[in-house]
Amino acid sequence: MATDQHTADIEKTTTSGSEAHPNGAHPHQRFDYHNPMAHIHTRDNEGRLAAFGGEFQPGLYRPVENRKFANPAPLGLSAFALTTFVLSLINVGARDVTEPNVIISLAFGYGGLVQLLAGMWEMAVGNTFGATALSSYGGFWISFAILLTPGFASLSPYTEEGIAPSQEPSVIGFFLAGWFIFTTILLLCTLRSTVMFFALFFTLDLAFLMLFCHYLATANGAMDASKALQKAGGVFGLLAAFVAWYNAFAGIADSSNSFFLIPVFHFPWSEKGRQARGKSPRETV
């Protein structure tokens, strides 16, 4: 959360000729261009802030007036990253570990519950995209943990005696196909944001696609292709985890707690990209 004192400190570090926001924000609204993730929330309700990975907001949005709680996005991103990281290591077969049961605790506790709570706080700060994404992926991890928990017996009807071949790989494939479609929808909403924000959903989308195809290949008996697709899904999952951590760090780090700040690389057609090139939206059409 950006406090008044933090705002004053950043205004001191900017040059006296700092530019106002290109969308008509108040002339006293300042931005720390050395730290693209620093959010200065002012009392100017007409101002619009550009997309940032750390805020989990892909498009222009109004600054939160008198926000009294912290940015929940880094917490949700971190919960997603760690849970995805562990499962992806299993999918790539790290140290010959193949059983995913260890993920149950993380999927229920961190990737599930904590990420769901972060999504609810995104709703409280008025971020529809962040609330939808974090809450949904929190639900994904909880539902995935339910599938892996023997006590729920969610997959038992598909593996009962008399069903040959087992329908379990097919139904898990259906489950992942739905998440692939959902992630594709979110991916389309990041095309005007930042490279790192887009990369998060792009790698995650490919991970869901590879794993979806892995289970269908298993159902079809194509075991060699199935193993290759599982490893590919694990690789893309690892990339998604590291990009999520990158965005989380970008949302946490500022000049008060870090000696260095990391860029998020705005797309040239985004609001900040056009500003960097000194072109107006009309000039880029």
N, C-alpha and C positions, 0 to 999 in steps of 0.2 A: 504494500500500500504506500502510495506516495504522500508523505505528510507535507504540511506547509513549510516546515524547516528544510525538508529535502528539496522542495521546489525552490526555496530561496538559495540553497547551496548550488543548485544547478544553474540558476540564473546568474550567479556570480561567476561561474566557470565559463559561461558562454560569452561571446564577444558582444560589444555594445550594439553592434549592427545585426543581431540575430533576427532572422526573418520570421514573420508570422506564418501560421499554418496556411497552406495554399487554398484551403477550403473556406477561408474567411473567418478563422478563429480570432479571438481577441488578441490585439498586438502584444499583450503581456504574457500570452501563453508561449512558453519556451520549450524547446526540445533539445535534448543532449544528443547531437548527431554523432558523437563518438560512441554512444551506446544506443543502438537502435531499439533496444528493449526497454529503455527507461520511459515510463509513462507518467506524464505530468497531468494529473486530473485537476482542472480548474473549475471555476464557477461559471464559466461561459458555456451555457447549454447549447449554443448554436455551433460550437466547435466540433469538428469531426476528426478523430484520430485514425491514422492509417493502420493497416493490418500488421500484427506482430505475432510471431510464433508463441512467445511466452504468455500472451493473453488468451491463446486458443480462440482467436477471433479472426476469421479469414478476410473480412471486409471492413470497410469504414464503419465506425460506430461512435456513438456519442460518449464522451467521457462521463464517468459516473460522478454525479454531484455529491460532494461530501461523503465519499465512500468511507465506511467505518470498519471494513474488514479487508483482509489481505486478498491478493490474487490467488484463487484456488487452482489455477491451471497447472503450475509446476508440481503440485501434489498429485493431481490426477495423472499427469504425464509420467511422473516417477513410478507411480503404482502400476501403470500400464507397462512401462519399460521393463521393470524387474521381473514381473510375471512372464512377459513375453520372452525375455532373455533366457530364463530357466527352461521353459518349454521348448524353445528353439534349439537350445543345446542338446536336448534329448532327441529332437527331430533330426539333427545332423549326426546323431550317434556319437557324441563326444564321450570318450573313455568307455565306449561300448555300452553305455546306458541306453536302454530301449523302453523301459516301462515309465509312463508319465505320472504315476501315482503321487510322486513327491510334489507335484504342482497343485494338488488339492488344497493344501493349507494356504498357499499363496493366492490361489484363485478365489477362495472364500474370503480370506482376510484382507489382503493388500490390493490385489488387482480387482477384486470384487467389491467388498464393502467400502474400502477407503476411496476407490475411484468413483463409486456410486455417490458417496457423500460429497466428493469434490464436484461432481456433476450437479448435485442439488445446490451447492453454493454458487456454481456458475449461473444457475437459474436466478438466484437471489441478486446477483450483480447485473442481471439483464442480458446475459450473453446466451442467446438461443442456440447458436452453433455449439459452443462449449458444453452447455447443459445436455444437448442431444447426444453429442459424441461421447463425452465422459460417462454419462449415465448409462448409455447403451453398451459401451464396452465393459463397464462394471457389471452390467447384467449378463454380458457374454461370459465373463469369467465365472460368475456364480452358476450360470446354467451349465457351463462346461464342467465345473467341479461336480455338479449334481450327476452328470453323465458318468463321471469316473468313480463316484462313491457307491460302493456295493449296496449299502443299505437302501438306497433309493430304487435300485433295480430298474432304472429307466430303460435300459437296453435289453432286459431279459426277454420281453416278448419277441424280439427279433433273433434270438439265439436259442430258443426252446427246441427241444427234440422234435423232429418232424419237419423243421424248416431247413431245407437244403437247397442251395447253399445259404449260409447265414446272411441275413439282411442287415446286420449291424453296420458293415462298411457303407452300404448305400444310404442308410438313414443319417449317419454322421456326415456323409457327403452332402445330403440335402441341407443339413444344419449349417455346414460351412458355406454352401452356395448362397444361402440367404445373407450371411454376413459379408460375403464378397459383393453382392449387389448393394447392400447398405453402404459399405465402404466406398464403392464406386460413386455413389451419390454424394458422399462427403468429399471425395476427391475432386469432383467437379466444382465444389464450392471453394476450393483453395487455389484455383487457377489465376486469381488476381491478387494473391497474397505474397508469400515469400517462398524462396526455393526450399528452405529447410522445412517449412510447414507443409508444402506440397510433397516433399520427399517422404515425410512421415506417412502420409496416407497412400502414396504411390507404392512404397515398399510393403506396407501392410496389406494393401489390395492384392499385390502379387503373392504374398504369403498365403492369404486365404485361397486364391485361385489355385496355387500349387497343391495345397493340402486338400482342397476339394477334389481336384483331379487325382490325387494320391489315393483317396478312399474309393473313388469310382474305379480306378485301375485295380485296386485290391478286390473289389466286388466282381470284376471281370476276370480275375485270375492272372492278370498281367503283373506278376510280382517284381520283375526287373524294373519295369517302368514305374511301378508303385514306389519302390525304394528310392529311385532317382528323384521322383517328384517330392517325396517326403524330405529328402535332403535339401532340395531346392527351396521348399517351403521353410525349412529351418534357416537357411541362409538369408532369405528375405526377411524372416522374422527377427533374426539377429540385427540386420540392418535397421529395421523399424525400431527395435529397442534402443539402439545407439542414437538414432535420430531423435527419438522421443526424449532421451536423456539430454541431448544437445539443446533441444527446445526448452526443456525444463531449466537447464542451467542458464540459458539466455533470459528466461523469465525471472530468475532469482538474482543473478549477479548484477550489481551496480557498483558505482564508485565507492560506496560505503563499506562493501564487504569483499571486494575482489580486486586484485592487482591488474587483471586484464578482463576485457569484455569481448564477447564473440559476436560476429556478424550473423545475420539471418538471410542476407542476400535477397533484396527485393527484386521481383521480376521487373524488367524494363517497362512493361505496360501497366504496372501497378501505380497507385497514387504516388508513393514515395519514389518509384523508379522514374516517373515522368518529372517529378520535382528535381531529382538529381540531374537529369539531362537539361533542365531549364526550359521544358516545353509545357505548354498548356494542354488540357485534354482535347481542345479543338485541333491543336496542331498534330496530335497523334492519331486522329481519326483517319 
